[in-house]
Each structure stands twice: as structure tokens, then as C-alpha cells.
Amino acid sequence: YHENREQGCDWYPRRSFLDHFFTQDTTIASFDTMDYQEAGDFLCSSYELVENRKEPPGITLRFEGSVKQGRSRYALALEKRFVFSETGVEVYIKLINISPEDSHTPKFLAPV
């Protein structure tokens, strides 16, 4: 999909609802050329089906992985809930810090 290889090629399958975690130095340009580091291990992971509802129709998926920040790794659960209707899909994403209590809270999970 790029005119030349210098623009970069994705190393992962192109799909919808991919979960990227970027390092602080990632820019749109570095992402566009695939010259960035993925900070999480969620991108190509298989999620567990947690809930399958008929009313309202939808599913909830969960994956427990980790995100690197600096020299540390933090355990993190990501839940995605998809609610389907005739006109579209609503998506709800929940991040849950599952790191041990004695570890520091990563900045992206800290209260604002």
C-alpha cells in the first residue's frame, strides 16, 4: 500500500481494533514508516471471550499482557466490549492495572 519500501511495511496483520501501546518518542511519522517500538504485547495476541450477550447483542474480550515504560514492565489487562446494532458497533475499552501492589503505577494509568 506504500509507493516504495522506504515508507515501511507493517510487520503485523492488518485488521480492525488493533491495540497499540507506543513509547513516548513515537511520532505519527515514525508510526507511518513503521520505525517505532511497540511498548505492549497486545497487538498480535489472542483475546479470551469473557461474555457473549444476546440482549443487547455484544461480546466482551479480555487479554492480560504487559506494557513497557522505560526499563519497567507493567502487567495490564485490556477488556474490549463490542455492542452491535443495525446501524453500527459501539466499542468500550477498559484498561486495568494488574501489576503487583508494590510496583509503581505507570504514567498512562495514573489518576489525572
QUIVENTA-V759685 format. One record per residue. RES is the residue in one small letter. SS is DSSP state (hx for helix, st for strand, lp for the rest). PHI is phi in whole degrees, -180 to 180 (none if undefined). D_CENTER is the distance of its C-alpha to the mean C-alpha in whole Angstrom. Layout:
RES/SS/PHI/D_CENTER  RES/SS/PHI/D_CENTER
This chain:
y/lp/none/23  h/lp/-95/24  e/lp/-68/28  n/lp/-145/28  r/hx/-65/26  e/hx/-63/26  q/hx/-79/23  g/lp/94/21  c/lp/-133/19  d/lp/-66/16  w/lp/-95/16  y/lp/-123/13  p/lp/-63/14  r/lp/-80/14  r/lp/-142/13  s/lp/-89/11  f/lp/60/8  l/lp/-80/6  d/lp/-110/2  h/lp/-95/4  f/lp/-126/6  f/st/-100/9  t/lp/-77/13  q/lp/-63/15  d/lp/-89/17  t/lp/-73/15  t/lp/-117/17  i/hx/-61/17  a/hx/-64/19  s/hx/-69/18  f/hx/-68/15  d/hx/-61/17  t/lp/-96/19  m/lp/61/16  d/lp/-111/18  y/lp/-146/15  q/lp/-108/14  e/st/-83/10  a/lp/-85/10  g/st/-111/7  d/lp/-113/8  f/lp/-93/5  l/lp/-57/6  c/lp/-111/10  s/lp/-87/10  s/lp/-92/12  y/lp/-90/11  e/st/-88/14  l/st/-77/16  v/st/-97/17  e/st/-149/19  n/st/-133/21  r/st/-105/23  k/lp/-93/26  e/lp/-136/26  p/lp/-67/24  p/lp/-63/23  g/st/179/19  i/st/-136/17  t/st/-124/14  l/st/-117/12  r/st/-143/11  f/st/-139/9  e/st/-105/11  g/st/-138/10  s/st/-149/10  v/st/-130/10  k/st/-92/13  q/st/-136/15  g/lp/67/18  r/lp/-96/20  s/st/-106/18  r/st/-117/15  y/st/-121/14  a/st/-74/13  l/st/-146/10  a/st/-105/10  l/st/-123/7  e/st/-113/10  k/st/-121/10  r/st/-113/13  f/st/-110/15  v/st/-115/18  f/st/-100/20  s/st/-141/24  e/lp/-66/26  t/lp/-102/25  g/st/164/21  v/st/-131/18  e/st/-101/17  v/st/-123/13  y/st/-119/12  i/st/-120/9  k/st/-124/10  l/st/-104/9  i/st/-126/12  n/st/-75/14  i/lp/-113/15  s/lp/-68/17  p/lp/-56/21  e/lp/-59/23  d/lp/-83/24  s/lp/-88/21  h/lp/-73/20  t/lp/-83/18  p/lp/-63/15  k/hx/-57/16  f/hx/-73/13  l/hx/-111/14  a/lp/-73/17  p/lp/-62/19  v/lp/-90/20
